[in-house]
Amino acid sequence: MSFLTFEAFLKSLQPHSLLDADRTSNDFITLDLSIHNPELKAVNVSSSDDLEHFIWKHIKTNTAKIAYGGYLEKRGIYQRSTYFNQQNPEEERNIHLGMDLWIEAHTPIYAPLNGTIHSFKNNTNHGDYGPTIILKHHIEGLEFYTLYGHLSLASIQDLEVGVEVTQGDQIATLGTAEVNGDYPPHLHFQIIKDIQDFSGDYPGVSNQLDLAFYKDNCPDPNLLLKLS
């Protein structure tokens, strides 16, 4: 299937909100965490506390409740961790492949579509996802996956691979910085066409060399979420 065909398919779906169904468009504000945002020059982005203060100031200043964005955003926040290969500029992974929803820890997360539990894992590298769930979807003859990162530890307890999930079911809650890879509380949501051989994990950040592949395999989540 071509990217454009899958893109059109995602646009045609009617998902349940990842958050409470009563959220309105006024609750959301876009957030730029790219290296091009001059406001971040004054922020110690290696500190989850400082970054959280910046994000919540942005949310409150815009009289919103949730900040979102980040797809294909080139970020400097990954330079704090060797997990992202910053020693080699050509291989440095700093281009974000999902959409982030920044909101309080313990916020419930809901399945946007029918699916099954494909896999789950606690990814404990510094700056990694922490507790993660991947759902497998088979809709209108098409198979694809959605990833939910930075969850609470309780979210992956007692899960079983293959269990069915119904659209609108609560599947998780958000974790704190202590368990989510040392980030301010947020959800990393990513769409994946081909999961390859991954289980409980999938790259959420790309380098420039591999970007063409990941851009095709992980299309813009907002095609499904329709937040803007």
C-alpha positions in Angstrom: 0.0 0.0 0.0 1.3 3.5 -0.9 1.8 6.1 1.8 -1.0 8.3 0.3 -3.4 5.4 0.3 -2.7 4.6 3.9 -2.9 8.3 4.7 -6.3 8.5 3.2 -7.4 5.4 5.1 -6.3 6.9 8.4 -8.2 10.1 7.7 -11.4 8.1 7.0 -11.4 6.5 10.4 -13.4 7.8 13.4 -11.3 7.1 16.5 -12.2 7.4 20.1 -10.2 10.2 21.9 -7.0 9.0 23.5 -8.1 11.1 26.5 -11.5 11.7 28.1 -14.2 11.9 25.4 -15.4 15.2 26.8 -12.3 17.1 25.9 -12.9 19.9 23.5 -10.6 21.6 21.0 -10.2 24.5 23.4 -8.4 22.2 25.8 -5.5 21.7 23.4 -2.6 23.9 22.4 0.3 23.0 20.1 3.8 22.9 21.6 7.1 23.4 19.7 10.0 21.5 21.3 12.2 21.7 18.3 15.7 23.1 18.1 14.2 26.1 16.2 12.1 27.3 19.2 14.1 30.3 20.7 12.2 30.0 24.0 14.0 26.7 24.7 17.4 28.4 24.7 16.7 29.5 28.3 15.5 26.1 29.4 17.7 23.3 30.8 16.0 20.6 28.7 18.1 17.9 30.4 16.1 18.5 33.5 12.6 16.9 33.5 11.6 19.4 36.2 12.7 22.4 34.2 11.1 21.1 31.0 7.9 20.4 32.8 7.8 23.9 34.2 8.3 25.3 30.7 5.5 23.1 29.3 3.0 23.9 32.0 3.7 27.6 31.7 3.0 27.3 28.0 -0.3 25.4 28.6 -1.5 27.9 31.3 -0.5 31.0 29.3 -2.7 29.7 26.5 -5.6 28.8 28.9 -5.4 25.2 27.7 -5.2 21.8 29.5 -3.1 19.7 27.1 -0.2 20.5 24.9 0.5 18.4 21.8 2.7 18.1 18.8 6.1 16.9 17.8 5.8 14.8 14.6 9.0 15.0 12.6 10.3 17.6 15.1 14.1 17.9 15.3 14.8 18.1 19.0 17.7 18.9 21.3 16.3 17.2 24.4 17.7 13.8 23.4 21.3 15.0 23.7 21.2 14.3 27.5 21.3 10.5 26.8 23.8 8.4 25.0 20.9 6.2 24.0 20.3 8.5 21.0 23.9 8.3 19.5 24.8 11.9 19.7 28.5 11.2 19.4 28.1 10.7 15.6 26.2 13.6 14.0 25.1 11.5 11.0 23.7 8.8 13.3 22.3 11.0 16.0 18.6 10.2 16.6 16.8 13.5 17.2 13.8 13.5 14.8 10.6 12.6 16.6 8.3 10.1 14.9 5.2 10.2 17.1 2.8 12.8 18.6 3.2 13.8 22.2 0.3 14.7 24.5 1.6 16.5 27.5 -0.8 16.2 30.5 -0.7 15.2 34.2 0.6 11.8 35.4 -2.0 9.2 36.0 -4.3 10.5 33.2 -6.3 7.6 31.7 -5.5 6.6 28.1 -8.1 5.1 25.9 -7.9 2.8 22.8 -8.7 4.9 19.7 -9.6 1.8 17.7 -10.5 -1.9 18.1 -7.5 -4.1 18.3 -5.5 -6.6 20.3 -2.5 -6.4 22.6 0.5 -7.0 20.3 3.2 -6.6 23.0 4.3 -4.6 26.0 7.5 -3.8 27.8 9.2 -1.5 30.3 11.9 0.2 28.2 14.2 1.4 30.9 17.0 3.2 29.0 17.5 6.9 30.1 15.3 8.9 27.8 13.4 5.8 26.6 9.7 5.1 26.7 9.5 3.4 30.1 6.3 1.3 30.2 5.0 0.8 26.7 2.0 -0.9 25.0 1.6 -1.7 21.3 -1.8 -2.5 19.9 -2.4 -4.5 16.7 -5.3 -3.4 14.5 -6.9 -5.2 11.6 -9.5 -2.8 10.0 -11.0 -3.1 6.5 -8.4 -5.7 5.6 -5.5 -3.5 6.7 -3.1 -4.4 9.5 -1.2 -1.8 11.4 -0.1 -0.9 14.9 -0.3 1.9 17.4 2.3 2.5 20.2 1.7 4.1 23.6 4.8 5.1 25.5 5.7 6.8 28.9 2.9 4.9 30.8 2.7 3.9 34.4 4.1 0.6 35.6 0.6 -0.5 36.6 -0.4 -0.2 32.9 1.6 -3.2 31.9 0.9 -5.4 34.9 -1.3 -8.4 34.2 -1.5 -7.8 30.4 -1.6 -10.7 28.0 -0.6 -10.7 24.4 -3.6 -11.3 22.1 -6.3 -10.0 24.4 -8.9 -8.0 22.5 -9.3 -4.3 23.1 -12.5 -2.4 22.1 -12.4 1.1 20.9 -12.9 3.4 23.9 -11.5 0.9 26.5 -9.1 2.4 29.0 -5.8 0.7 28.3 -3.3 2.6 30.5 -2.5 5.6 32.7 0.4 8.0 32.2 3.6 7.5 34.3 5.7 9.9 36.3 9.3 11.0 35.4 10.6 8.3 37.8 9.3 5.5 35.5 8.7 7.1 32.1 12.3 7.6 30.9 12.7 10.8 32.9 10.4 13.1 31.1 7.5 15.4 32.2 4.4 13.3 32.1 3.1 12.8 28.6 1.9 10.2 26.1 4.0 9.3 23.1 1.5 8.0 20.4 2.8 6.5 17.2 1.3 4.8 14.2 3.4 1.9 12.7 2.6 0.2 9.4 5.2 -2.6 9.7 6.3 -3.5 13.2 9.2 -5.6 11.8 10.6 -7.8 14.5 10.0 -5.4 17.4 8.1 -6.4 20.5 7.1 -3.9 23.2 9.3 -1.3 21.6 9.7 0.5 18.3 12.0 3.5 17.4 10.3 6.7 18.3 13.1 8.9 17.2 15.1 8.8 13.9 18.3 10.1 12.5 18.4 11.9 9.2 19.9 8.9 7.4 16.8 6.7 8.1 14.2 9.4 8.1 12.7 8.5 4.7 11.9 4.9 5.8 10.5 5.9 9.2 8.4 8.8 7.7 6.8 6.2 5.4 6.4 3.5 8.0 5.2 5.9 10.8 2.7 8.4 9.2 1.5 11.6 11.0 -0.6 10.5 14.0 -2.7 13.6 13.6 -4.2 12.0 10.4 -6.0 9.7 12.9 -6.4 11.9 15.9 -7.5 15.0 14.0 -6.4 17.5 16.7 -5.8 20.3 14.2 
